[in-house]
Amino acid sequence: MDLFEIDDTRRMSREEAAARLRALADALAKNNSVEFERAGRRITVRIPDQVDLKVEVELGEDGDNELEIELTW
């Protein structure tokens, strides 16, 4: 199987980031898939009923911090 990957990093406000996370959470709760669009192409990712959720927090000494949320199945 070929690897398909979207890596999209954007600078936005905390409130905008929360809104995007809410939209993703709503799509997960209501559907068995989520959609992403890139360069005019729409990708549908089917999500099973059971997933593994990983939350990782990294606090750097230089103030470079990271909160990573990962779903796998």
Helices and strands as residue ranges (DSSP letters): H 14-30, E 33-38, E 41-46, E 52-59, E 65-72
